[in-house]
Amino acid sequence: MENDNDELIFFKDDILEKEETVTTPWNILIVDDEKDVHTLTKMVLTGYTFENRPLKIFSTYSGKEAVDFLKENKDIAIILLDVVMETEDAGLRCVKQIRDELNNHETRIILRTGQPGQAPEQQVIVNYDINDYKAKTELTASKLFTTVTASLRSYQYIRTIHQNKVGLENIIAASSFLFELQSFSLFAKGILKQLTSILSLDKDSLYINSSSLSAFKTSDKTTYKILAATGSFAGHESEGIDNVVPESVFNRLIDAATKRESIFTENTYTGYFETKKGEHTLLYLQWQRPLTPVDKDLITIFATNVAAAFENISRNNDIAKSQRNIINRLSEIIEGFSYSETSHIKNVTELSWLLGKKMGLSEKQLSVLKMSCPMHDVGQIYISRDLLNKNGPLTKEEFEEIKKHTEMGHNFFANSDDEIMVAARLISHQHHERWDGSGYPQGLKGIETHIYGRIAGVADVFDALVSKRSYREAFKFNDAVKYIEDQKGIKFDPKIVEIFIESISEIKKTIYQDIL
């Protein structure tokens, strides 16, 4: 993971340099019912730049038009707002709507008026969330320049604070799930936001990885997987970079991967890091202002630490994979012991996952449900095989014996505090409870049964109905669906039944296509 080749390298490719120096303008909105004010303001601000970024000026001519514009355009740095337009207080009403209705507290509002007496400065400053108040006669070219510069600097600081807040929220949200790959992506995204914000870098950044170096040496972009991204790359996490990044960025990545070293250019950084397991990660950042040596050290430390975290998470994923293999093997044993020529455990697991997803369970909950559901009938290994496969109806005594499999399943996992095992204990113990409280073994009612148990209960009964058993033929698919529907609010959670019925087409297509 150590890299001693972080030398400063300048690329000579004119096309790449041209693409990287494209700047994003500061957006300013003029709101005034006098066209001459728009024309004069634009003329005075012609050629103005701040932090090497020019202005892009928009015009609206009433308070209502301004609010409609702001609903569709969020990144407005400054509003130059007239007080008197369609009404004597149109500008003040507009301020209230911007702050209270649009919940926009970042845009700097400079109130301008040609009639100061109608909106006294002291009263307006106290009662309205504005950032400056000027009479139009005051705004000479020099004073307008000063006001705009101060407002842009303020807006920039506020945006930085907001980005820091968003980054910290992502980190906090991911902290309890830090050792899962998906939450690692969320964590890395939060760190990217922090890094690009604190260093005032451009908002576009990438963190990608591949399990083999050879993947980086090919021109096939799909071999790169995006772990975290910001700016225009955001929303493509867990995807390959094909059709996501421009050719210039792709070439930077290839160059760093081929050389197996991190590369600084005048306005980009492409970091290359290799874990002990042979996984390779790349970090891409771009900026407009010159970086200090401290900035470069922060970037390198960040990338190294995230690569180390990824290595630790990979180890945990290996452990989880081994755990899944053990569970799958145990499931096969249970199925071979309890059922004949059926895919009951597989079907119940897939149906439970689908219902859980439709119920709005989180990705973490769905993962736990999918891992634990195959063990819902583990207690049956303690029940006589002859009894489980009896050809004919059970006596009362035999049924009482069968019912013990729920307690046996609970006891099987009783001494484990592992998250998957705890969920398996809940499901194996509760999947025969009923919504009306008439189930077993505890007689739980309604939501007293855990959501995992309620979901698995519906899936278990439905799959049992459409499967052939030693004591009966399989139900027709539609008859089984009707049974579930008829037991809404009796045996089963009404909400789960509703989702089950709404999802029948998908259930047929993805799970039971072979029996239809």
DODREN-78801 format. One record per residue: y, x, z of N, C-alpha, C in turn. Coordinates in steps of 0.2 Angstrom, whole numbers, plus 2048, in hexadecimal, padded with zeros to 3 digits. Each point is the difference from the previous one (the first is absolute). Example, Ala and Ser with C-alpha at 12.3 -4.5 7.8 and 13.67 -1.06 7.14 Angstrom:
! residues 2
7E48428278067FC800806804800 8057FE7FC8068048018057FC803 
//
This chain:
! residues 516
7FA8048008067FC800806804800 8008078028068048008028027F9 8068017FF8038017F9805805801 7FF8067FD8058068018058007F9 7FF7FC7FC8038017F98067FA7FF 8037FF8058067FB7FF8068037FE 8008037FA8058047FD8057FB7FC 8068028008057FC7FC7FF8017F9 7FE7FB7FC7FF8007F98047FC7FC 8048027FB8047FC7FC7FD7FF7F9 7FF7F97FE7FD7FF7FA8068007FB 7FE8027F98058017FB8007FA7FB 7FB7FB8028007FA7FB8067FC800 8048007FB8067FC8007FF7F9800 7FB7FD7FE7FF7F98007FE7FE807 7FC8048037FF7FE807806800805 8048067FF8068008048057FA7FE 8007FE7FA8057FB7FE7FD7F9804 7FA7FF8007FD7FA803802800807 7FF806804801800807807800802 8058017FC8078008028037F97FF 7FC7FB7FE8037F97FF8027FE807 8067FD8018027FE8068017F8801 7FF7FE8068007F98018077FE802 8047FC7FD8077FE8028007FC806 8068018038027FB8068037FA7FD 7FD7FA8028027FA7FE8057FD804 8067FE7FC8057FD8048027F97FC 8017FB8048027F97FE8077FE801 8047FF7FB8077FD8017FF7F8800 8037FD8058007F98008087FE801 8027FD7FA8077FF8008017FB7FA 8057FB8018017FB7FB8058027FB 8038068018058037FB7FD8057FC 7FF7FF7F97FD8057FC804807800 8068008008048068007FE804806 7FE7FD8067FE8048067FA8047FE 7FB7FD7FC7FA8037FE8018067FC 8057FF7FB8018057FB803806803 8057FF8048048058047FB804804 7FC7FD8047FC8038057FB8057FC 7FD7FD7FA7FB8047FC8048067FD 8067FF7FE8048057FD801806805 8027FE8078028058057F9804802 7FA7FD8007FA8038027FC8037FA 8038007FA7FD8037FB7FF808801 7FA8027FF7FE8078017FF802808 8007FB8047FF8018077F8802801 7FF8058057F9801802800802807 7FA7FE8037FF8028077F9803801 7FF8068037FA8038007FC8007F9 8058027FB7FD8017F97FE7F97FD 8017FB8037FE7F97FD8067FC7FE 8007FE7FA8067FC7FE8007F9803 8057FC7FE8007F98027FE7FB7FA 7FD7FB8027FE7FA7FB8047FA803 8057FE7FC8047FA8037FE7FA7FD 7FF7FA8047FE7FA7FE8067FB801 8017FB7FD8067FB8017FD7F9801 8037FD8057FF7F88018077FE801 8017F97FF8077FD8018017FB805 7FB7FF8048007FB8057FB801806 8017FD8067FC8028057F97FD7FF 7FF7FA7FD7FA7FE7FE7FC8047FB 8048027FB7FD8057FB7FD806803 8048038057FE8068037FA7FF804 7FF7FB8047FA7FF8047FA7FF7FC 8017FC7FA7FA7FF7FB7FE8077FE 8058047FE7FF8077FD7FC804806 8028008067FD8048057F97FE802 7FE7F97FF7FA7FE8017FB8047FB 8028027FA7FC8037FB801807800 805803803801807800801803807 7FB803802800802808804807801 8008047FB8028078018088017FE 8047FC8048078017FF803804806 8038057FE8038048058077FE803 8047FD7FC8077FE8028027FA7FC 8037FB8048037FA7FD807800801 8048007FB8088008008017F87FF 8027FD8068007F98008077FD801 8027FB7FC8067FD8017FF7FA805 8067FF8047FF7FA8048017FA7FD 8067FF7FC8027F97FD7FD8007F9 7FB7FC7FF7FE7FF7F97FF7F87FF 7FA7FD7FF8007F97FF8037FC805 8008038078037FD805804805804 8047FE8058048058037FC804805 7FA7FE8027FC8058047F98017FD 8008007F97F98017FC7FD807802 8058058017FD8078017FD800807 8037FD8057FD8008077FA7FC800 7FF7FA7FD7FA7FD7FF7FB8047FD 8028047FB7FB8047FD7FD806804 8048028057FE8058057FB7FD804 8017FA8037FC7FD8047F97FF7FD 8007FE7F97FA7FF7FD7FC8067FF 8038057FE7FD8077FF7FD802806 8038008067FE8038067FA7FB803 8027F98007FC7FC8047FA7FD7FC 8027FE7FA7FB7FC7FC7FB8057FC 8038057FD7FD8057FC7FD806804 8028008077FE8058058018077FD 8068017FD8028067FD805804804 7FE8058048048038058018077FE 7FE8027FA8018077FE8058017FB 8017FB7FC8068017FB807800803 8048057FE8068008038057FC7FD 8047FC8048047FB7FD808802801 8038007FB8078028008047FA7FE 8047FD8058037F97FF8078027FD 8027FD7FA8068017FD8047FA7FF 8068008028047FA7FF8078017FE 8037FC7FB8068007FE8057FC804 7FD7FC8058047FC8057FE801807 8028058037FE8028078017FB805 8057FC7FF8027FB8057FB7FB801 7FC7FE7FA7FB7FB8017FA802803 7FF8068017FA803804802806803 8037FF8068038058047FA806802 8028067FF7FC8058007FC801807 8037FF8067FD8018067FB7FA801 8027FA7FE7FB7FA8017FA8017FC 8018037FA7FA8017FB7FC805802 8038068037FC8058027FB7FE806 8037FC8047FC7FE8067FB7FB7FF 8017FB7FB7FC7FB7FF7FB8007FA 8018067FC7FB8007FA7FE807800 7F98017FE7FD8067FF8028047FA 8068028008038047FA801807802 8008057FB8018078028078037FF 8047FC7FC8078027FF8047FA7FD 8068008028057FB7FE8068037FD 8017FE7F98068037FD8047FB7FC 8078018008047FC7FC7FF8037F9 8007FC7FB8008037F98058057FF 8067FF8038068047FE7FE807804 7FC8008057FF8078037FB8047FC 7FC7FD7FC7FA8047FD8038047F9 8038058028028057FB7FA8037FD 8008047FB7FA8047FD7FE804806 8048048037FE8048057FC7FD806 8037FA8037FD7FD8057FA7FC7FE 7FF7FE7FA7FA7FD7FE7FB805800 8018067FD7FC8068007FD801807 8058008057FE8028077FC7FA803 8027FA7FF7FC7FB8027F97FF7FE 7FF8017F97F98007FD7FC806802 8038058017FC8068027FD7FF807 8057FE8057FE7FF8077FB7FA800 8007FB7FC7FB7FB8007FA8027FD 8008047FB7F98027FD7FD805805 8038048047FD8048057FD7FC805 8047FB8037FD7FC8057FA7FC7FD 8007FD7FA7FA7FD7FD7FA805800 8028067FE7FA8057FF7FD801807 8048018067FD8018067FC7FA803 8037FA7FE7FC7F98027FA8007FD 8008017F97F98007FC7FB805803 8038068027FB8058037FD7FE806 8047FD8057FE7FD8067FB7FB7FF 8017FB7FB7FB7FB7FE7FA8037FD 8008057FC7FA8037FE7FC804805 8038038057FD8028067FC7FB804 8047FA8017FD7FB8037FA7FD7FD 8007FF7F97FA7FE7FD7FA805800 8028067FF7FB8058017FD800807 8038008057FE8008077FB7F9801 8037FB7FD7FC7FA8017F98007FD 8008047FA7F98017FC7FC804805 8038058037FC8058047FD7FD806 8047FC8037FE7FC8067FB7FB7FE 8007FC7FB7FB7FC7FD7FA8037FF 8008067FE7FA8047FE7FD804806 8038018057FE8048057F97FE803 7FF7FA8017FA7FE8047FA8007FB 8018017F97FB8007FB8008077FD 8038058038018067FC7FA8047FD 7FA7FE8037FA8047FD7FD7FC7FB 8037FB7FD7FD7FC7FA8048027FA 7FD8017FA8038027FA8067FC7FE 7FF7F98018057FC7FE806801804 7FF8008068068018058038067FF 7FC8057FE8038077FF8058007FA 7FE7FC7FB8057FF7FB8077FD802 7FF7FB8058067FD803804805804 7FC8048048038058048048057FB 7FD8027FB8028057FB8077FD7FD 7FF7FA7FE8067FD7FD806800805 7FF7FE806805801805803807801 7FC8058008028078008048017FA 7FE7FE7FA8048017FA8077FD800 8007FA8038077FD801804804805 7FD8038058048048058038067FC 7FB8037FD8028077FD8057FF7FB 7FF7FB7FB8057FF7FB8077FE802 8007FC8068067FE803804805803 7FC8048058038058048038067FC 7FD8017FA8028067FC8057FD7FA 8017FA8008047FD7FB7FE8017F9 7F98007FF7FD8017FA8007F97FC 7FF8007FA7FF7FA7FC7FA7FC803 8007FA7FE7FB7FB8037FA8017FD 7FF8037FA7F98007FD7FC806802 7FA7FE8037FC8068037F97FD7FF 7FB8058007F97FF8007FC804804 7FA7FD8037FB8058037FA7FD7FD 7FC8057FD7FA7FE7FD7FB805801 7F97FE7FF7FB8048017FA7FF7FC 7FC8058007F98007FC7FB803804 7FA7FE7FF7FA8048037FE8067FD 8038027FA7FE8067FD8058037FC 8018078008058037FD8007FF7F8 7FA7FF7FE7FF7FF7F88037FA7FE 8017FB8058037FA7FE8088017FE 8038058048078017FF8018047F9 7FA8047FE8018047FA7FF7FC7F9 7FF7FA8017FF7FC7FA8067FC7FE 8017FE7FA8057FC7FE7FF7F9801 7FB7FE8037FE7F98028047FE806 8057FC8008047FE8057FD7FC805 7FB7FD7FE7FC7FB8057FC804805 7FF8068007FD804805804801806 8077FF7FF8048018068017F9804 7FF8008068017FA804806800805 8047FB7FF8078008047FE7FE807 8018048057FF7FE8078077FD803 8058027FE8077FD8038058017FA 8057FC8008058017FB8067FC802 8068027FE8067FC8018048007FA 8067FC8008047FF7FA7FC7FC7FB 8018037FA7FE7FC7FA7F8801800 7FD8048047F98018007FD7FB805 8047FD8047FD7FC8067FC7FA7FD 7FB7FE8037FC7FA7FE7FA8037FC 7FF8067FF7FA8037FC7FC803804 8008008077FB8038047F97FE7FF 7FC8058007F97FF7FF7FE8007F8 8058017FC7FF8007F98008077FD 7FD8017FA8018067FD8078007FD 8038067FE8068017FE8027FE7F9 7FA7FE7FC8017FE7F98057FA800 8058017FB8057FB7FF8047FF806 8008048058058008068058057FF 7FE8067FF8058068008028027F9 8068027FF8028037FA7FC8067FE 8008027FA7FD8067FD803806804 8068018018038058037FD802807 7FF7FA8047FE8018077F88027FF 7FD7FD7FC7F98027FF7FF8077FE 8048037FC8008077FF801804806 8057FE8048018048067F9800804 7FD7FA8017FA8008047FB8047FD 7FF8007FA7FB8047FC801808802 8078027FF8018078017FF802807 8017FC8057FF8028077F8800801 7FD7FB7FD7F88008027FD8067FC 8028027FA7FD8057FC801807804 8068018028028068047FD800807 7FF7FA8027FD7FF807806803805 8067FE7FF8058028048067FB800 8048008058067FC8018068037FC 8037FC7FC8068027FC8067FC801 8068048028067FE8008048017FA 8037FB7FD8058027FA8077FE803 8058007FC8077FF8028007F9803 7FD7FB7FE8017F98027F97FC801 7FA8048017FA7FC8017FC805804 7FB7FD8047FB8048047F97FC7FE 7FC8047FE7F97FE7FF7FB804805 7FE7FD8057FC8048057F97FF7FF 7FC8058007F98007FF7FC802807 7FB7FC8027FD8028067F87FE7FF 7FC8058037F97FF7FF7FD800807 7FC7FB8027FD7FF8067F9804800 7FD8018067FA8048017FA7FD7FD 8017F97FF7FA7FC7FC8018017F9 8058037FD8018007F98047FB7FD 8037FC8048057FB7FD8078037FF 8037FD7FB8068037FE8067FB800 8058018038067FC8008068037FD 8047FC7FD8068027FD8067FB803 8068038018067FD8028058017FB 8037FB7FE8068007FB8067FD803 8058048008077FE8028058027FB 8067FD8008058027FB8077FE804 8058047FE8067FF8048068027FB 8067FF8028068027FC804805803 8008008078058058037FB807801 8048058017FC8078027FC7FF807 7FA8038007FD800806801806804 8008008068018068057F9803801 8008068027F98038037FD7FB805 8047FD8047FD7FC8057FD7FA7FD 8037FD7FB7FD7FA7FD7FA8027FD 7FF8067FD7FA8027FC7FA801805 8028028067FB8018057FE7FA803 8047FB8017FE7F98027FB7FD7FB 8028007FA7FB7FE7FB7FA803800 7FF8068017FA8048007FC7FE806 8037FF8067FD7FF8067FD7F87FF 8047FC7FE7FE7F97FF7FA8007FC 8008037FA7FA7FF7FB7FA803804 8018068037FA8038037FD7FC806 8047FD8047FE7FB8057FC7FA7FD 8037FD7FB7FD7FA7FD7F98027FD 8008067FD7F98027FD7FB801806 8028038067FC8018067FE7F9802 8047FB8007FE7F98037FB7FD7FB 8018017FA7FC7FE7FB7F9803801 7FF8068017FA8038017FC7FD806 8047FF8067FD7FD8067FE7F97FE 8047FC7FC7FE7F97FF7FA8007FB 7FF8057FC7FA8007FB7FA801805 8018048057FA8018047FE7F9804 8057FD8027FE7F98037FD7FB7FB 8038017F97FD7FC7FB7F88017FF 7FF8078017F98027FF7FC7FD805 8028008077FD7FD8057FF7F87FF 8057FD7FD8007F97FF7FB7FE7FB 7FF8057FB7FB7FF7FA7F9800803 7FF8058047FA8018047FE7FA804 8057FD8037FF7FA8047FE7FA7FB 8037FF7FB7FF7FB7FB7F98017FD 7FE8067FF7F98017FE7FB7FE805 8018018067FB7FE8068007F9800 8067FC8008007F98007FD7FD7FA 8018037FA7FC7FD7FA7F9801801 7FD8058037F98018017FD7FB805 8047FF8057FE7FC8058007F87FD 8057FF7FC8007F97FD7FA7FF7FC 7FE8057FC7FA8007FC7FA7FE804 7FF8038067FB7FF8058007F9802 8067FE8028007F98027FE7FB7FB 8038017FA7FE7FB7FA7F98007FF 7FD8068007F98007FE7FB7FD806 8038008067FC7FD8058017F9801 8067FD7FE8017F98018007FC7FA 8018037FA8017FB7FA7FB8037FB 7FF7FB7FB7FB8027FB8047FF7F9 8008057FC8037FF7F98077FD800 8048038048077FD801805806801 8067FE7FE8068058018047FD806 7FD7FD8058047FD805806804803 7FE8068028058048048058027FB 7FF8027FA8058027FB8047FA7FE 7FD7FA7FF8047FA7FF8057FE805 7FD8008068047FE806806805801 7FF8067FF8058058018068007FB 7FE7FF7F98057FF7FB8037F9801 7FD7FB8028037FA801805800806 7FE8038058048018068078047FE 7FF8057FC8068047FE8047FC7FC 7FE7FD7FB8047FC7FC8047FA804 7FC7FD8048047FB805805803804 7FE8068038058038048068027FC 7FF8037FA8068017FC8047FA7FF 7FD7FB7FE8047FA7FF8037FD806 7FE8028068027FE806807804802 8018057FD8058058017FF805805 7F98028017FF8068058038067FD 8028058048028067FE7FB8047FC 8028057FD7FB8057FD7FB803805 8038028067FC8038057FB7FB802 8027F98027FC7FB8027FA7FF7FB 8028007F97FB7FE7FB7FB806800 8028068017FC8068007FB7FF806 8027FF8067FC7FF8067FB7FA7FE 8027FB7FE7FC7FA7FE7FA8027FC 8028037FA7FB8027FB7FB805803 8028048057FC8058037FB7FD805 8027FB8037FD7FD8067FB7FA7FE 8037FC7FB7FC7FA7FE7F98017FE 7FE8057FD7F98017FE7FB800806 8038018067FC8008068007F9804 8027FB7FD8007FA8047FA7FD802 7FA8027FD7FA7FE8027FB805803 8038068037FD8058027FB7FE806 8027FB8037FC7FE8067F97FD7FE 7FF7FE7F97FA7FD7FE7FA806800 8028068017FA8058007FC7FF806 8037FD8057FD7FF8077FC7F9800 8007FC7FA7FD7FA8007F98017FC 7FB7FC8017FA8017FD8017FE7F8 7FD8057FC8017FF7F97FC7FA7FE 7FB7FE8037FC7FA7FE8047FA801 8048008068047FA8028068007FB 8038057FE8068007FB7FE7FE7FA 7FA8017FE7FE7FE7F97FB7FA800 8007FC8057FB7FA8018017FB7FA 7FA7FE7FE8007FB7FA8007F9803 8067FE8028017F9802805800806 8017FA8028057FF8057FF803807 8058028047FF8048067FF7FA806 7FC8028058007FC806806801804 8027FC805805801804800807803 7FA8028037FF8068038018067FB 7FE7FF7FA8008067FB8088017FE 8037FA8008088017FE803803806 7FF7FF8068038038057FE808800 7FA8027FE7FF8077FF8048037FA 8017FC7FB8048037FA807801802 8037FB804807800802801807804 7FB8038038018068048038067FC 7FF7FF7F98028067FC808801801 8047FB802807802801801804806 7FC7FE8068018048067FD8077FF 7FB8017FC7FD8067FF8048057FB 8047FC7FC8048047FC806803804 8037FB8048058028057FE806804 7FA8008037FD8058047FF8077FC 7FE7FF7FA7FF8067FB806805800 8067FD8008068047FF804800807 7FD7FE8068047FF806803806803 7FD8067FE8028068038048057FC 8037FC7FA8048047FC8077FD800 8058058008077FE8008038027F9 7FC8027FB8028017F98037F97FD 8058017FC8037FA7FE7FC7FC7FB 7FC8037FC7FB7FD7FC7FA7FC804 7FE8048057FB7FD8048027FA804 8068018038037FA8048007FA7FB 8038017FA8007FA7FB7F97FD7FF 7FB8057FF7F97FE7FF7FE7FC806 8018028067FE7FC8068037F9800 8068007FE8047F98007FC7FC7FB 7FF8027FA7FD7FC7FA7F97FE802 7FC8058027F97FE8018007FB806 8048008058007FC8058037F97FF 8058007FB8047F97FF7FF7FD7FA 7FC8027FB8007FD7FA7FC7F97FF 7FD7FE8067FD7FA8008047FB805 8068028028047FC8048037FB7FB 8027FA8038037FA7FC8077FF802 8047FD7FB8077FF8018007FA806 7FC7FC8008007FA8057FD802807 7FE8068007FD8038077F87FE801 7FD7FE7FA7F97FE8017FB8057FE 8038067FE7FC8067FE7FD804806 7FD8067FE7FD8048058018077FF 8008058047FD7FF8078057FE806 8068007FE8057FF8068037F97FF 8007FC7FB8037FA7FF808801800 8028057FC8078017FF8037FB7FC 8067FE8018037FB7FC8068037FC 8017FD7FA8078027FC801808800 8068028018018078007FE804805 7FC7FD8057FD8048057FB8057FD 7FD7FE7FA7FC8047FC8058057FC 7FE8068008048057FC8007FF7F9 8068017FC8007FF7F97FB8037FC 7FD8068027FB8037FD7F97FB800 7FF7FE8067FA7FB8018017FA7FC 8067FD8008017FA7FD7FF8017F8 8038057FD7FF8027F97F98017FF 7FC8048047F98027FE7FC7F9801 8027FC8057FC7FA8018007FC7F9 8057FF7FD8007FC7FA7FC8037FA 8018078007FD8047FA7F8800802 7FE8008067F98018027FD7F97FE 8037FA8027FD7FA7FF7FF7FE7F8 8068027FD8007FE7F87FB8047FD 7FF8078017FB8047FC7F97FE802 7FF7FE8077F97FD8027FF7FA7FC 8047FC7FF7FF7F97FC7FE8017F9 8048057FD7FE8017F87FA8057FF 7FD8028067FA8057FF7FA7FC802 7FB8027FD7F97FD8017FD803807 7FE7FB8047FD8038067F87FE801 7FD8028047F97FF8017FE7F9801 8057FC8037FF7F98038047FB7FB 8038037FB8047FB7FB8028037FA 8017FC7FB8038037FA808801800 8038047FC8078018008047FA7FE 8057FF8048057FA7FE8038027F9 8027FA7FC8048017FA807803802 8038047FC8068038028057FB802 8017FB7FC8057FB8027FF7FC806 7F97FF8027FE7FC806802804806 7FF8077FF802805806807800801 8048007FB8077FF8008027FA804 7FD7FA7FE8027FA8037FE800808 7FB8038017FE801807805803804 8028067FE8068048038067FB801 8027FD7FB8067FC8007FF7FA805 7FA7FD8007FF7FB805800802807 7FF806801800803807807803802 8057FF7FC8068028028037FD806 8028048058027FD8077FA7FE804 7FA8017FE7FA7FE8047FD807802 7FC8037FB7FD8068018058067FE 8057FF7FC8048057FD807800801 8038058008088018018037FC7F9 8047FB8018027FC7FB8048047FB 8048058028048057FB7FB8047FC 7FB8028037FB8047FC7FD7FC7FB 7FE7FA8027FD7FC7FB8047FE7FA 8077FF8028057FF7FA8008057FC 8008068028008067FC7FA8017FC 7FA7FF8037FA8007FD8007FB7FA 8027FA8018007FB7FA8058037FB 8068028028048027FB7FE8067FC 7FB8048037FE8067FC7F98007FD 7FE7FA7FF7F97FF7FD7FF8037FA 8057FF7FB7FF8047FA7FF807800 8048038058008078007F9802804 7FE7FC8057FA8018037FA8007FB 8007FB7FC7FB8007FB8008067FB 8058027FE8018057FB7FE807803 8028018067FF8078037FA801804 7FD7FB8037FA8008057FA7FD7FD 8017FA7FE7FA7FB7FE7FF7FF7F9 8028047FC8007FF7F87F88007FE 7FC8048047F98007FE7FC7FA801 8027FB8057FD7FA8028027FA7FC 8058017FC8037FA7FD7FE8007F9 
//
